[in-house]
Amino acid sequence: MQHAYMYRDGDNRVIVVERTPQAFERVDQARKLTPMFDGQPVSYSVARACIREYGGMWLRADGLRRFKPGARANQTTGTIRA
């Protein structure tokens, strides 16, 4: 099972970060992030449900994916590849 860390930023936007070094390199260190779920990693299914409900950004090893609030399966605002 894959896991990810979840945060919220100063605008209460959900930020999901995969548990990979490449994903953590994409985190903007200047952004003040507050850990969710006591800083513990959550399963992808939990992260996916939260980000689809509330919107936000998912930092992955292969890029950044943005989600609008209330997004259904495979409905994102696009993937930005590095």
C-alpha positions in Angstrom: 0.0 0.0 0.0 1.3 3.4 -0.9 1.2 6.3 1.5 1.5 10.1 1.4 1.8 13.0 3.8 -0.9 15.6 4.0 -0.5 19.3 4.9 -2.5 22.5 4.7 -1.0 25.8 3.8 -1.8 29.3 5.1 -4.9 29.5 2.7 -6.2 26.1 4.1 -5.4 24.5 0.8 -4.7 20.7 1.0 -1.2 19.7 0.0 -0.5 16.0 -0.5 3.2 14.9 -0.8 4.1 11.4 -2.0 6.6 9.5 0.2 9.4 9.9 -2.4 12.5 12.1 -2.3 11.6 13.6 -5.6 8.2 14.7 -4.3 9.7 16.2 -1.2 12.1 18.2 -3.3 9.1 19.9 -4.9 7.8 21.3 -1.6 8.1 25.0 -1.5 10.2 25.5 1.7 9.0 29.1 2.0 5.4 28.1 2.3 4.2 27.5 5.9 2.7 24.0 5.9 0.7 22.6 8.8 0.8 18.8 9.0 -2.5 17.0 9.0 -3.2 13.6 10.7 -0.6 14.4 13.4 2.1 14.3 10.7 1.6 10.6 10.1 1.4 9.3 6.5 -2.0 8.2 5.2 -3.0 5.7 2.6 -3.5 7.0 -1.0 -7.2 6.3 -0.7 -7.5 8.7 2.2 -5.4 11.3 0.5 -7.3 10.9 -2.7 -10.7 11.3 -1.0 -9.6 14.4 0.9 -8.1 16.2 -2.1 -11.0 15.3 -4.4 -13.5 16.7 -1.8 -11.6 19.9 -0.8 -9.2 20.5 -3.7 -5.5 21.3 -3.5 -2.2 20.1 -4.9 -0.6 16.6 -5.0 3.2 16.7 -5.2 4.4 13.5 -7.0 7.8 12.2 -8.1 6.8 13.0 -11.7 5.2 16.4 -11.2 2.5 18.5 -9.6 -1.2 17.7 -10.0 -3.9 20.3 -9.0 -7.4 19.4 -8.0 -10.5 21.5 -7.9 -12.8 21.1 -4.9 -15.4 18.4 -5.6 -13.4 16.8 -8.4 -14.5 13.4 -9.6 -12.2 10.5 -10.5 -9.6 11.6 -13.1 -10.9 15.2 -13.1 -8.0 17.5 -12.3 -6.9 20.9 -13.5 -3.9 19.2 -15.1 -0.5 17.8 -14.3 2.7 19.9 -14.5 5.6 17.8 -15.4 9.1 18.7 -14.3 
